[in-house]
Amino acid sequence: MAAKEKAAEGNEAPKVYSAAELAQILGQQLVEHRELIVADLRLEIKDLVAEAVAEMPNATWQVSPVGAEFDEAPAFSAADLELIEAACAAYGITAQHLLGSNIDRSSGEAVLVTNGGAKVRYQAGQTVTKLPEIRITGINPNPKRRQLTGARK
């Protein structure tokens, strides 16, 4: 009789779980294995950072602590901020249209990126031409206007 019961158990239909049950099971597994998952992710991140550093050894790297927001501004010295402000003034870029900025330590240049997609470099005392408004703001100040016409009567 035990053989018949085992055969009957093997023929049972697989259990069907609802979405709520699956979510609960996955949540329990995540809680149980959280430390393993986090440790694995940290190892992967360390490997990616090591690869990036090996590819660009002259770049300045600033690693944010775990849990830090990604949109935090990097810490600049007063001289760095003055160089960035001078670069903005030289190119005619206002603060509201500055998408990002950084200092290239190897060349001593300020690197600016505008909302219009322009990426420019500036060294202290360099003479440059101001950028066109469209390259700063991303909005064409003189768009082509299509003449609107009504229906013929």
mmCIF file of the C-alpha atoms, coordinates in Angstrom:
data_MODEL
# 
_entry.id   MODEL 
# 
loop_
_atom_site.group_PDB 
_atom_site.id 
_atom_site.type_symbol 
_atom_site.label_atom_id 
_atom_site.label_alt_id 
_atom_site.label_comp_id 
_atom_site.label_asym_id 
_atom_site.label_entity_id 
_atom_site.label_seq_id 
_atom_site.pdbx_PDB_ins_code 
_atom_site.Cartn_x 
_atom_site.Cartn_y 
_atom_site.Cartn_z 
_atom_site.occupancy 
_atom_site.B_iso_or_equiv 
_atom_site.pdbx_formal_charge 
_atom_site.auth_seq_id 
_atom_site.auth_comp_id 
_atom_site.auth_asym_id 
_atom_site.auth_atom_id 
_atom_site.pdbx_PDB_model_num 
ATOM 1   C CA . MET A 1 1   ? 0.000   0.000  0.000   1.00 0.00 ? 1   MET A CA 1 
ATOM 2   C CA . ALA A 1 2   ? 2.920   2.330  0.640   1.00 0.00 ? 2   ALA A CA 1 
ATOM 3   C CA . ALA A 1 3   ? 4.027   1.930  -2.990  1.00 0.00 ? 3   ALA A CA 1 
ATOM 4   C CA . LYS A 1 4   ? 0.555   2.967  -4.209  1.00 0.00 ? 4   LYS A CA 1 
ATOM 5   C CA . GLU A 1 5   ? 0.622   6.084  -1.987  1.00 0.00 ? 5   GLU A CA 1 
ATOM 6   C CA . LYS A 1 6   ? 4.062   7.079  -3.305  1.00 0.00 ? 6   LYS A CA 1 
ATOM 7   C CA . ALA A 1 7   ? 2.883   6.610  -6.899  1.00 0.00 ? 7   ALA A CA 1 
ATOM 8   C CA . ALA A 1 8   ? -0.194  8.723  -6.167  1.00 0.00 ? 8   ALA A CA 1 
ATOM 9   C CA . GLU A 1 9   ? 2.024   11.452 -4.656  1.00 0.00 ? 9   GLU A CA 1 
ATOM 10  C CA . GLY A 1 10  ? 4.154   11.531 -7.814  1.00 0.00 ? 10  GLY A CA 1 
ATOM 11  C CA . ASN A 1 11  ? 1.065   12.098 -9.969  1.00 0.00 ? 11  ASN A CA 1 
ATOM 12  C CA . GLU A 1 12  ? -0.151  15.110 -7.998  1.00 0.00 ? 12  GLU A CA 1 
ATOM 13  C CA . ALA A 1 13  ? -0.659  18.310 -9.971  1.00 0.00 ? 13  ALA A CA 1 
ATOM 14  C CA . PRO A 1 14  ? 1.830   21.064 -9.216  1.00 0.00 ? 14  PRO A CA 1 
ATOM 15  C CA . LYS A 1 15  ? 0.600   23.637 -6.744  1.00 0.00 ? 15  LYS A CA 1 
ATOM 16  C CA . VAL A 1 16  ? -0.618  26.887 -8.295  1.00 0.00 ? 16  VAL A CA 1 
ATOM 17  C CA . TYR A 1 17  ? 0.240   30.012 -6.332  1.00 0.00 ? 17  TYR A CA 1 
ATOM 18  C CA . SER A 1 18  ? -1.574  33.312 -6.468  1.00 0.00 ? 18  SER A CA 1 
ATOM 19  C CA . ALA A 1 19  ? 0.344   36.542 -7.045  1.00 0.00 ? 19  ALA A CA 1 
ATOM 20  C CA . ALA A 1 20  ? -0.026  37.492 -3.383  1.00 0.00 ? 20  ALA A CA 1 
ATOM 21  C CA . GLU A 1 21  ? 1.354   34.115 -2.257  1.00 0.00 ? 21  GLU A CA 1 
ATOM 22  C CA . LEU A 1 22  ? 4.311   34.405 -4.636  1.00 0.00 ? 22  LEU A CA 1 
ATOM 23  C CA . ALA A 1 23  ? 5.054   37.921 -3.390  1.00 0.00 ? 23  ALA A CA 1 
ATOM 24  C CA . GLN A 1 24  ? 4.968   36.695 0.195   1.00 0.00 ? 24  GLN A CA 1 
ATOM 25  C CA . ILE A 1 25  ? 7.293   33.753 -0.556  1.00 0.00 ? 25  ILE A CA 1 
ATOM 26  C CA . LEU A 1 26  ? 9.762   35.968 -2.448  1.00 0.00 ? 26  LEU A CA 1 
ATOM 27  C CA . GLY A 1 27  ? 9.662   38.544 0.343   1.00 0.00 ? 27  GLY A CA 1 
ATOM 28  C CA . GLN A 1 28  ? 10.493  35.863 2.913   1.00 0.00 ? 28  GLN A CA 1 
ATOM 29  C CA . GLN A 1 29  ? 13.386  34.592 0.801   1.00 0.00 ? 29  GLN A CA 1 
ATOM 30  C CA . LEU A 1 30  ? 14.753  38.114 0.355   1.00 0.00 ? 30  LEU A CA 1 
ATOM 31  C CA . VAL A 1 31  ? 14.622  38.698 4.097   1.00 0.00 ? 31  VAL A CA 1 
ATOM 32  C CA . GLU A 1 32  ? 16.314  35.357 4.795   1.00 0.00 ? 32  GLU A CA 1 
ATOM 33  C CA . HIS A 1 33  ? 19.090  35.896 2.245   1.00 0.00 ? 33  HIS A CA 1 
ATOM 34  C CA . ARG A 1 34  ? 19.498  39.683 2.502   1.00 0.00 ? 34  ARG A CA 1 
ATOM 35  C CA . GLU A 1 35  ? 23.071  39.629 3.805   1.00 0.00 ? 35  GLU A CA 1 
ATOM 36  C CA . LEU A 1 36  ? 24.190  37.248 1.056   1.00 0.00 ? 36  LEU A CA 1 
ATOM 37  C CA . ILE A 1 37  ? 22.562  39.377 -1.644  1.00 0.00 ? 37  ILE A CA 1 
ATOM 38  C CA . VAL A 1 38  ? 24.074  42.624 -0.305  1.00 0.00 ? 38  VAL A CA 1 
ATOM 39  C CA . ALA A 1 39  ? 27.535  41.066 0.038   1.00 0.00 ? 39  ALA A CA 1 
ATOM 40  C CA . ASP A 1 40  ? 27.346  39.750 -3.533  1.00 0.00 ? 40  ASP A CA 1 
ATOM 41  C CA . LEU A 1 41  ? 26.302  43.167 -4.866  1.00 0.00 ? 41  LEU A CA 1 
ATOM 42  C CA . ARG A 1 42  ? 29.136  44.878 -2.981  1.00 0.00 ? 42  ARG A CA 1 
ATOM 43  C CA . LEU A 1 43  ? 31.664  42.490 -4.533  1.00 0.00 ? 43  LEU A CA 1 
ATOM 44  C CA . GLU A 1 44  ? 30.271  43.173 -8.011  1.00 0.00 ? 44  GLU A CA 1 
ATOM 45  C CA . ILE A 1 45  ? 30.435  46.937 -7.422  1.00 0.00 ? 45  ILE A CA 1 
ATOM 46  C CA . LYS A 1 46  ? 34.034  46.689 -6.185  1.00 0.00 ? 46  LYS A CA 1 
ATOM 47  C CA . ASP A 1 47  ? 34.963  44.725 -9.320  1.00 0.00 ? 47  ASP A CA 1 
ATOM 48  C CA . LEU A 1 48  ? 33.298  47.320 -11.579 1.00 0.00 ? 48  LEU A CA 1 
ATOM 49  C CA . VAL A 1 49  ? 35.076  50.188 -9.807  1.00 0.00 ? 49  VAL A CA 1 
ATOM 50  C CA . ALA A 1 50  ? 38.415  48.376 -10.070 1.00 0.00 ? 50  ALA A CA 1 
ATOM 51  C CA . GLU A 1 51  ? 37.887  47.879 -13.816 1.00 0.00 ? 51  GLU A CA 1 
ATOM 52  C CA . ALA A 1 52  ? 36.970  51.545 -14.318 1.00 0.00 ? 52  ALA A CA 1 
ATOM 53  C CA . VAL A 1 53  ? 40.008  52.746 -12.363 1.00 0.00 ? 53  VAL A CA 1 
ATOM 54  C CA . ALA A 1 54  ? 42.269  50.445 -14.376 1.00 0.00 ? 54  ALA A CA 1 
ATOM 55  C CA . GLU A 1 55  ? 40.846  51.822 -17.652 1.00 0.00 ? 55  GLU A CA 1 
ATOM 56  C CA . MET A 1 56  ? 41.281  55.481 -16.641 1.00 0.00 ? 56  MET A CA 1 
ATOM 57  C CA . PRO A 1 57  ? 44.193  55.759 -14.189 1.00 0.00 ? 57  PRO A CA 1 
ATOM 58  C CA . ASN A 1 58  ? 44.585  59.560 -14.543 1.00 0.00 ? 58  ASN A CA 1 
ATOM 59  C CA . ALA A 1 59  ? 40.963  60.387 -13.706 1.00 0.00 ? 59  ALA A CA 1 
ATOM 60  C CA . THR A 1 60  ? 39.914  61.812 -10.357 1.00 0.00 ? 60  THR A CA 1 
ATOM 61  C CA . TRP A 1 61  ? 37.540  59.439 -8.603  1.00 0.00 ? 61  TRP A CA 1 
ATOM 62  C CA . GLN A 1 62  ? 35.230  60.255 -5.742  1.00 0.00 ? 62  GLN A CA 1 
ATOM 63  C CA . VAL A 1 63  ? 33.405  57.297 -4.247  1.00 0.00 ? 63  VAL A CA 1 
ATOM 64  C CA . SER A 1 64  ? 30.195  58.081 -2.393  1.00 0.00 ? 64  SER A CA 1 
ATOM 65  C CA . PRO A 1 65  ? 29.442  56.195 0.806   1.00 0.00 ? 65  PRO A CA 1 
ATOM 66  C CA . VAL A 1 66  ? 26.860  53.412 0.637   1.00 0.00 ? 66  VAL A CA 1 
ATOM 67  C CA . GLY A 1 67  ? 23.356  54.852 0.664   1.00 0.00 ? 67  GLY A CA 1 
ATOM 68  C CA . ALA A 1 68  ? 24.415  58.334 -0.494  1.00 0.00 ? 68  ALA A CA 1 
ATOM 69  C CA . GLU A 1 69  ? 22.330  60.089 -3.086  1.00 0.00 ? 69  GLU A CA 1 
ATOM 70  C CA . PHE A 1 70  ? 23.783  60.067 -6.586  1.00 0.00 ? 70  PHE A CA 1 
ATOM 71  C CA . ASP A 1 71  ? 22.907  63.686 -7.266  1.00 0.00 ? 71  ASP A CA 1 
ATOM 72  C CA . GLU A 1 72  ? 25.133  65.041 -4.520  1.00 0.00 ? 72  GLU A CA 1 
ATOM 73  C CA . ALA A 1 73  ? 27.634  67.554 -5.815  1.00 0.00 ? 73  ALA A CA 1 
ATOM 74  C CA . PRO A 1 74  ? 31.299  66.596 -5.528  1.00 0.00 ? 74  PRO A CA 1 
ATOM 75  C CA . ALA A 1 75  ? 33.333  68.507 -2.974  1.00 0.00 ? 75  ALA A CA 1 
ATOM 76  C CA . PHE A 1 76  ? 35.221  71.326 -4.729  1.00 0.00 ? 76  PHE A CA 1 
ATOM 77  C CA . SER A 1 77  ? 37.826  73.583 -3.203  1.00 0.00 ? 77  SER A CA 1 
ATOM 78  C CA . ALA A 1 78  ? 37.410  77.360 -3.336  1.00 0.00 ? 78  ALA A CA 1 
ATOM 79  C CA . ALA A 1 79  ? 39.902  77.568 -6.221  1.00 0.00 ? 79  ALA A CA 1 
ATOM 80  C CA . ASP A 1 80  ? 37.930  74.936 -8.144  1.00 0.00 ? 80  ASP A CA 1 
ATOM 81  C CA . LEU A 1 81  ? 34.692  76.872 -7.680  1.00 0.00 ? 81  LEU A CA 1 
ATOM 82  C CA . GLU A 1 82  ? 36.372  80.083 -8.856  1.00 0.00 ? 82  GLU A CA 1 
ATOM 83  C CA . LEU A 1 83  ? 37.631  78.313 -11.976 1.00 0.00 ? 83  LEU A CA 1 
ATOM 84  C CA . ILE A 1 84  ? 34.147  76.943 -12.725 1.00 0.00 ? 84  ILE A CA 1 
ATOM 85  C CA . GLU A 1 85  ? 32.595  80.389 -12.218 1.00 0.00 ? 85  GLU A CA 1 
ATOM 86  C CA . ALA A 1 86  ? 35.217  81.954 -14.502 1.00 0.00 ? 86  ALA A CA 1 
ATOM 87  C CA . ALA A 1 87  ? 34.501  79.327 -17.147 1.00 0.00 ? 87  ALA A CA 1 
ATOM 88  C CA . CYS A 1 88  ? 30.760  80.005 -16.933 1.00 0.00 ? 88  CYS A CA 1 
ATOM 89  C CA . ALA A 1 89  ? 31.365  83.740 -17.289 1.00 0.00 ? 89  ALA A CA 1 
ATOM 90  C CA . ALA A 1 90  ? 33.745  83.245 -20.227 1.00 0.00 ? 90  ALA A CA 1 
ATOM 91  C CA . TYR A 1 91  ? 31.297  81.061 -22.166 1.00 0.00 ? 91  TYR A CA 1 
ATOM 92  C CA . GLY A 1 92  ? 28.187  83.035 -21.097 1.00 0.00 ? 92  GLY A CA 1 
ATOM 93  C CA . ILE A 1 93  ? 26.614  80.116 -19.224 1.00 0.00 ? 93  ILE A CA 1 
ATOM 94  C CA . THR A 1 94  ? 24.177  80.911 -16.411 1.00 0.00 ? 94  THR A CA 1 
ATOM 95  C CA . ALA A 1 95  ? 23.841  78.640 -13.388 1.00 0.00 ? 95  ALA A CA 1 
ATOM 96  C CA . GLN A 1 96  ? 20.333  77.533 -14.365 1.00 0.00 ? 96  GLN A CA 1 
ATOM 97  C CA . HIS A 1 97  ? 21.609  76.168 -17.693 1.00 0.00 ? 97  HIS A CA 1 
ATOM 98  C CA . LEU A 1 98  ? 24.667  74.393 -16.271 1.00 0.00 ? 98  LEU A CA 1 
ATOM 99  C CA . LEU A 1 99  ? 23.918  70.672 -16.277 1.00 0.00 ? 99  LEU A CA 1 
ATOM 100 C CA . GLY A 1 100 ? 27.191  69.536 -14.710 1.00 0.00 ? 100 GLY A CA 1 
ATOM 101 C CA . SER A 1 101 ? 30.751  70.576 -14.007 1.00 0.00 ? 101 SER A CA 1 
ATOM 102 C CA . ASN A 1 102 ? 33.976  68.994 -12.870 1.00 0.00 ? 102 ASN A CA 1 
ATOM 103 C CA . ILE A 1 103 ? 37.695  69.680 -12.660 1.00 0.00 ? 103 ILE A CA 1 
ATOM 104 C CA . ASP A 1 104 ? 40.137  67.628 -14.718 1.00 0.00 ? 104 ASP A CA 1 
ATOM 105 C CA . ARG A 1 105 ? 43.055  67.322 -12.275 1.00 0.00 ? 105 ARG A CA 1 
ATOM 106 C CA . SER A 1 106 ? 45.545  66.124 -14.890 1.00 0.00 ? 106 SER A CA 1 
ATOM 107 C CA . SER A 1 107 ? 45.185  69.219 -17.089 1.00 0.00 ? 107 SER A CA 1 
ATOM 108 C CA . GLY A 1 108 ? 43.825  71.730 -14.557 1.00 0.00 ? 108 GLY A CA 1 
ATOM 109 C CA . GLU A 1 109 ? 40.794  72.466 -16.741 1.00 0.00 ? 109 GLU A CA 1 
ATOM 110 C CA . ALA A 1 110 ? 37.191  73.037 -15.774 1.00 0.00 ? 110 ALA A CA 1 
ATOM 111 C CA . VAL A 1 111 ? 34.801  70.823 -17.729 1.00 0.00 ? 111 VAL A CA 1 
ATOM 112 C CA . LEU A 1 112 ? 31.268  72.161 -18.172 1.00 0.00 ? 112 LEU A CA 1 
ATOM 113 C CA . VAL A 1 113 ? 28.178  70.520 -19.675 1.00 0.00 ? 113 VAL A CA 1 
ATOM 114 C CA . THR A 1 114 ? 25.155  72.663 -20.537 1.00 0.00 ? 114 THR A CA 1 
ATOM 115 C CA . ASN A 1 115 ? 21.465  71.879 -20.939 1.00 0.00 ? 115 ASN A CA 1 
ATOM 116 C CA . GLY A 1 116 ? 21.956  72.456 -24.655 1.00 0.00 ? 116 GLY A CA 1 
ATOM 117 C CA . GLY A 1 117 ? 24.428  69.563 -24.821 1.00 0.00 ? 117 GLY A CA 1 
ATOM 118 C CA . ALA A 1 118 ? 27.623  71.588 -25.144 1.00 0.00 ? 118 ALA A CA 1 
ATOM 119 C CA . LYS A 1 119 ? 30.665  70.157 -23.363 1.00 0.00 ? 119 LYS A CA 1 
ATOM 120 C CA . VAL A 1 120 ? 33.432  72.715 -23.040 1.00 0.00 ? 120 VAL A CA 1 
ATOM 121 C CA . ARG A 1 121 ? 36.803  72.894 -21.301 1.00 0.00 ? 121 ARG A CA 1 
ATOM 122 C CA . TYR A 1 122 ? 38.347  76.007 -19.798 1.00 0.00 ? 122 TYR A CA 1 
ATOM 123 C CA . GLN A 1 123 ? 41.779  76.790 -18.370 1.00 0.00 ? 123 GLN A CA 1 
ATOM 124 C CA . ALA A 1 124 ? 42.343  79.815 -16.152 1.00 0.00 ? 124 ALA A CA 1 
ATOM 125 C CA . GLY A 1 125 ? 42.914  82.954 -18.225 1.00 0.00 ? 125 GLY A CA 1 
ATOM 126 C CA . GLN A 1 126 ? 41.993  81.325 -21.530 1.00 0.00 ? 126 GLN A CA 1 
ATOM 127 C CA . THR A 1 127 ? 40.159  83.505 -24.079 1.00 0.00 ? 127 THR A CA 1 
ATOM 128 C CA . VAL A 1 128 ? 37.135  81.803 -25.602 1.00 0.00 ? 128 VAL A CA 1 
ATOM 129 C CA . THR A 1 129 ? 34.123  82.807 -27.671 1.00 0.00 ? 129 THR A CA 1 
ATOM 130 C CA . LYS A 1 130 ? 30.727  82.779 -26.022 1.00 0.00 ? 130 LYS A CA 1 
ATOM 131 C CA . LEU A 1 131 ? 28.486  79.857 -26.869 1.00 0.00 ? 131 LEU A CA 1 
ATOM 132 C CA . PRO A 1 132 ? 25.339  80.408 -28.949 1.00 0.00 ? 132 PRO A CA 1 
ATOM 133 C CA . GLU A 1 133 ? 22.162  80.483 -26.881 1.00 0.00 ? 133 GLU A CA 1 
ATOM 134 C CA . ILE A 1 134 ? 20.880  77.211 -28.354 1.00 0.00 ? 134 ILE A CA 1 
ATOM 135 C CA . ARG A 1 135 ? 24.035  75.368 -27.163 1.00 0.00 ? 135 ARG A CA 1 
ATOM 136 C CA . ILE A 1 136 ? 23.550  76.768 -23.658 1.00 0.00 ? 136 ILE A CA 1 
ATOM 137 C CA . THR A 1 137 ? 19.794  76.411 -23.135 1.00 0.00 ? 137 THR A CA 1 
ATOM 138 C CA . GLY A 1 138 ? 18.870  73.770 -25.679 1.00 0.00 ? 138 GLY A CA 1 
ATOM 139 C CA . ILE A 1 139 ? 16.067  76.038 -26.930 1.00 0.00 ? 139 ILE A CA 1 
ATOM 140 C CA . ASN A 1 140 ? 16.297  77.687 -30.322 1.00 0.00 ? 140 ASN A CA 1 
ATOM 141 C CA . PRO A 1 141 ? 15.807  81.445 -29.844 1.00 0.00 ? 141 PRO A CA 1 
ATOM 142 C CA . ASN A 1 142 ? 14.824  81.872 -33.511 1.00 0.00 ? 142 ASN A CA 1 
ATOM 143 C CA . PRO A 1 143 ? 12.685  78.862 -34.382 1.00 0.00 ? 143 PRO A CA 1 
ATOM 144 C CA . LYS A 1 144 ? 11.288  78.562 -37.870 1.00 0.00 ? 144 LYS A CA 1 
ATOM 145 C CA . ARG A 1 145 ? 7.639   79.539 -37.759 1.00 0.00 ? 145 ARG A CA 1 
ATOM 146 C CA . ARG A 1 146 ? 5.250   77.770 -40.039 1.00 0.00 ? 146 ARG A CA 1 
ATOM 147 C CA . GLN A 1 147 ? 2.655   80.098 -41.511 1.00 0.00 ? 147 GLN A CA 1 
ATOM 148 C CA . LEU A 1 148 ? -0.781  79.075 -40.426 1.00 0.00 ? 148 LEU A CA 1 
ATOM 149 C CA . THR A 1 149 ? -3.483  79.411 -43.034 1.00 0.00 ? 149 THR A CA 1 
ATOM 150 C CA . GLY A 1 150 ? -7.181  78.932 -42.689 1.00 0.00 ? 150 GLY A CA 1 
ATOM 151 C CA . ALA A 1 151 ? -9.562  77.104 -44.938 1.00 0.00 ? 151 ALA A CA 1 
ATOM 152 C CA . ARG A 1 152 ? -10.590 78.793 -48.181 1.00 0.00 ? 152 ARG A CA 1 
ATOM 153 C CA . LYS A 1 153 ? -14.073 80.240 -48.264 1.00 0.00 ? 153 LYS A CA 1 
# 
